[in-house]
Amino acid sequence: MNLDWFHPNAFFGSILFALVGVVVFWICFLIIDKLTPVDMWGEIVEKQNLALGVVVAAMCLGISIIVAAAIG
């Protein structure tokens, strides 16, 4: 059984890149939330706006793909 991924350098490097990816994702999400004219959280949670929820989900996937490609 090959355990190359279990070396401390590889393990902690993966954790570090994951944390950087999450931080960059949240920063991008907050910037986009501030640029939009509506309160996205209020529209999705309180008013149950399904269309905005789908758009935000697609935006989250797009940002995640971009961050993963930039880190990887």
C-alpha positions as CSV (number, residue, x, y, z in Angstrom):
1,M,0.0,0.0,0.0
2,N,1.4,3.4,-1.1
3,L,1.2,6.1,1.6
4,D,2.9,9.0,-0.2
5,W,0.0,11.3,0.6
6,F,0.5,10.7,4.3
7,H,3.9,12.5,4.6
8,P,3.6,15.5,6.9
9,N,4.6,18.0,4.2
10,A,2.0,16.8,1.8
11,F,-0.7,16.5,4.5
12,F,-0.2,20.0,5.9
13,G,0.3,21.5,2.5
14,S,-3.1,20.1,1.5
15,I,-4.7,21.5,4.6
16,L,-3.1,24.9,4.0
17,F,-4.3,25.1,0.4
18,A,-7.8,24.0,1.4
19,L,-7.9,26.9,4.0
20,V,-6.6,29.4,1.5
21,G,-9.2,28.2,-1.0
22,V,-12.0,28.6,1.5
23,V,-10.8,32.1,2.5
24,V,-10.5,33.3,-1.1
25,F,-14.0,31.8,-1.8
26,W,-15.6,33.7,1.1
27,I,-13.9,37.0,0.2
28,C,-15.1,36.7,-3.4
29,F,-18.6,35.8,-2.2
30,L,-18.7,38.8,0.2
31,I,-17.5,41.2,-2.6
32,I,-20.2,39.9,-4.9
33,D,-22.8,40.2,-2.1
34,K,-21.8,43.9,-1.5
35,L,-22.0,44.6,-5.3
36,T,-25.5,43.3,-5.7
37,P,-28.4,45.8,-5.1
38,V,-30.4,43.3,-2.9
39,D,-29.7,41.6,0.4
40,M,-29.0,38.1,-1.0
41,W,-29.3,36.3,2.4
42,G,-32.6,38.0,3.2
43,E,-34.0,37.2,-0.2
44,I,-33.0,33.6,-0.1
45,V,-33.8,32.7,3.5
46,E,-36.6,35.1,4.5
47,K,-38.5,35.5,1.2
48,Q,-37.7,32.0,-0.1
49,N,-36.5,33.4,-3.5
50,L,-35.7,30.1,-5.3
51,A,-34.5,31.8,-8.5
52,L,-31.9,33.9,-6.6
53,G,-30.9,30.7,-4.7
54,V,-30.2,28.9,-7.9
55,V,-28.1,31.9,-9.2
56,V,-26.1,32.1,-6.0
57,A,-25.5,28.4,-6.1
58,A,-24.2,28.7,-9.7
59,M,-22.0,31.6,-8.7
60,C,-20.6,29.6,-5.7
61,L,-19.8,26.7,-8.0
62,G,-18.1,29.1,-10.5
63,I,-16.0,30.8,-7.8
64,S,-15.0,27.4,-6.4
65,I,-13.9,26.1,-9.8
66,I,-11.8,29.2,-10.4
67,V,-10.2,29.0,-6.9
68,A,-9.5,25.3,-7.3
69,A,-7.9,25.9,-10.7
70,A,-5.8,28.8,-9.4
71,I,-4.5,26.8,-6.4
72,G,-4.0,23.6,-8.3
